[in-house]
Amino acid sequence: MGAPPQLTPEERSRALAKAKQSRQVRAGVKSRVKSGEISISDVITLAQSDEAVAKMRVLELVESMSGVGKIRAKTILERLDISLTRRIQGLGRHQLQALEKEFIQRSAIEPGKLVVLSGPGGVGKSTVAKALKASSPFFVSISATTRAPRFNEVDGVDYHFFSQEQFDAAIASNEFLEWAEFAGNRYGTPRKAVEESLRSGKSVLLEIEISGAKQVKEKVPEAILVFLEPPTWEELVSRLEGRGTDSPERRAARLTLAQEEMAAASFFDKVLINDQVDGVVASLIEFASA
């Protein structure tokens, strides 16, 4: 091992000042965690942009959780196969997910249920999601997409409209619970809002495509996957052909895709027929409260 670098008095002073500032930042974060102001997931998100937080030892972070303490913190990390010397920036994707899940489960408030609604295009998923949002305390997640907004869509209400570069950056920062490409555009579910709602005890509805639903089931096995079917194939064809926003070629492609999507129903936990929106909404509420 070579000799340590020789610092000038000015360099040493700057290094000491930076170290002191980092310790203060970490102490402030731990204090906010202990008081319940922020969660483990919030700290992990903060670590993506703050070097001082990224270098915090995971053990210190877990110890700062109210009601955990030093002995229980070590037991938790050993069970999650996380080294006691590991820093937040050194955690792998699966370790991060395990750590976040641990403290969602340990919350004093019983976490909400995650319900995933999927099905073929044109079956009425958006209509059901809007009705559920208007008539229940469900949090209905707003997806991000790279497609251009339609004339009647509002950013932050119908979708979060991302550029390709913004979507790439969100993937790299692990900001999506799931994402998939569909009909030439990408769609993703922002993770933070979903996890915060579940921790607060509020059930969450994700209205997403089938490939995204399968990703969610892999990450959150307790999620309830619901497949929405049309009353008849003829009615689905009528809905798709009646869409004024699609070209004839686009409608034909949607019909072909819908045939493939209908075959995925067996993968889902529940199957509902969308013959009456109010009935579907009542069933979704029942699944979440069971």
N, C-alpha and C positions, 0 to 999 in steps of 0.2 A: 504494500500500500504506500502510495506516495505521500509526501508531506502535505498537510493542509495548506490551502492558498493563504498567502500573506495579505492581510487587508490593511489598507491605510486607516488612520483614525476616523476619517470621514466615512469610509465604506463601512467600518464596523459600527459606527453610530447609526447609519441608515439601516443596516441589517437588524440592529437591536430595536430600532423604532418600528420596523415592519413586523418583527416578531411580536412585539408588545401589542400592536394594533390587531394582529391576527388572533392573539389570545383573547383580546377584548371582544372581537366579533364572535368567536366561538362561545365565550361565556354568555354573551347576550342571546345567542341562539338557544343555548341550553336552558337559560332562564325562561324563554318564551315557550319552549317545549314543556318544561315542568309546570308552567301555569296553565297549559292547555290552549294557549293562544295560537300555536302552530302545531302541526302533526309531523310524524316521521316522513310522510310523503312530501310535505312542504319543504322539509330540510333537504331531502334528496333532490328535489327540483331546484332549490336554491344553490346547491353544490355545483350544478351545471354551469353557473355563471360567476360563482364566488370562490376564488382559490382558497381562501382561509377556511371556508366551510367544507370544501372538498377534502381538505387535509385533516379534518376532525376524525379522531378514532371512533369507530362505530360503537365500541364499548362505552365510551363517554356519552355518546348520544342516547343509547338505550338506558344507561344509568340515570339519565336526566328525566326519563319518563316518570310521571307521578305514580307512586306505588310499586315501582320496580326494584330499585336499589342495586347494590353491587353484586350480591350473590345471585339474585334472580337474573340479572343482566347477563352474567357469564353463562348461566344455565341455558338461557334462550339462544345465545350465539353458538354455543356448542351444539345444541339441537339443530340449528339452522346451518351447521357446518361453515360458520364464519369465524375466521381466526380472531383471537382476542386483540391482536395488534393491527388488524386490518383498518384502513382508513376508508372513508366513504368513496373516494375516487377510485379505490381498488376493487370495489364490489363488482361482481359479474351480473349479467342481466337476471339470471335465475335467483341469485342471492338478494338482489334488490326487490324482486317480486315477492320472495319469501318473507323478507323483512317487513314490507308494506302490509302484506296479508296478515302477518302475525299481530300487528297493532290495529288493524281494522277489527280483527276478531276480539282483541282485548279491550276494545272501547267500552266505557261504562254504559254508553247508549247501544242498544242492540242495533247492529247495522241493518240497513234496508236490503231488500231483495233486488237482484239484477235480473230483469226480464228482457229477453231479446226477441224482437218481432221481425220475422222475415217471410219471404214468399216470392212468387213470381212477380215481375213487373206488371203494373196495372191492376193488381188484386185489391188495392185500396189501403195499403199500409199507412200512407201519410194521413189519410182521412181518419183512420182509427187512432193514430198517434195524437192528432190535434184534438179529437174528441176526448181522449184519455187525459190530456193535459188540462183541458177546460173543466173536467168534471171530477178530478181527483187530485190528491197531493203528490202524485207521481212527478218526479223530475224527468222530463223527456229530453234526452241528449240531442244537441244540434251537431250534425256532422260537418266535417271540413271537406271541401272538394276543390279539384282543379278545373272543373268545368265552368264555363261562363254562366253568369246568372241569367235566368229568363226574365222577360219584361216585367213580370209581376212578383219577382223574388227580391227579398231584402237581406243584405248581408247581416249576419248575426241573429236573424230571425228564422229564415228558411234554411240557410247554410252559412258556414264560415267559408268565404270564397278565398282560396289561396292561389298564389302563383305557383308554378312548378318549383321554383327555387325555395319558396316558403314551405312547401310540402316536403321537399327533400330535407330541409333543415329540421323540421318537426320529427321526421323519421329518425334522423341521426341523434336527436335529443331524447328519443324514447317518449315522445309526447302523446303517442296514439295507443289506445288500448287494442285497437285493430286497424288495419287498413287494407284496401284491396283495389284492384283496377277493374273497372266495369265500363263497357261500351266506349273504350278509349280515354276515359277519365279516371282519376284516382279519388277515392273517398276514404275518410278515416274518422275514428271516434276519439276526440280529445279526452285524454285520460283524467286530467286533474278534476274537472267538474263532476265527472262520474264518481270518482273515489271520494270526493268531499261530500257529495250527497249521500252516498252509502254510509259513510262514517257518521253523518248527522242523523241517521235512522230513516232516511227517506228512500223509498224504493225508486228504481231507475228503469226507464224504458229505452232500449236502443232499437231504433228502426233502421236496420242495415241489411246488406245483401247476404246471400247464403254463405259465401266464402268467408266473409267477416264474422258471421255467427259461429262458424266452426273454429275460427281463431279464438274467439272469446271463450268458447267451451274448453279449449285447451288450457287457457290461462286462468279461468275462473270456473272450475268444474261444477260449483253449486249454482251457476247461472241457469235460469229456466228458459229454454229455447222453445219458442212458439212459432209454428208454421201456419201461415194464413192462406187458406185455399179459396178459390172462387166457388160460388154455388154450382156453376157448370162451366165446362170449357168454352161453350159458345158465348157465355156472358163475358168471359175474360177476353175472348177475341173481339167482341163488340167494344169493350172498354179501350183496348189497345188501338183498334182501328179508328175510334172516335177522338183520339188525342189530337188536338189541333196544333200542338207544338212539334210534332214529328213529321218527317217526310215519308212518302210511301216506302222508300227503301229502309228507312229506320224502323217503321212499323213492322215490316216483314222480318227484319233482324230480331226485333223484340219478341215476335211470335215464336220464332225458332228457339230463342233463348228460353222463353217461358216454358216450352215443352220440356227442355232439359231440367229447368228449375223444379218443375212439378215432381220430378222423380226423386228429389232430395228430401221429401217429407218424412221418410222413415228415420232420418238422422235426428229429428227433433223430439223434444220431450212431450210436447203437446201439439195437437193439430186442431185448428178452429176454422170453421167455414164462415166466410164473411157474407152472410145473407142478411144480417142486421147489425149495424155498427154498434148500437147500444148494447146488444148482447155480447159482442166481442169485448167491448170495454169492461163490462161486468165480469167476464171470465178472467181477464187480465188482472183485475183488482183482486179477484178471489185467489188466483195463483200466488200473488205476492203476499197475501195475508194468511195463507194456509200454514 
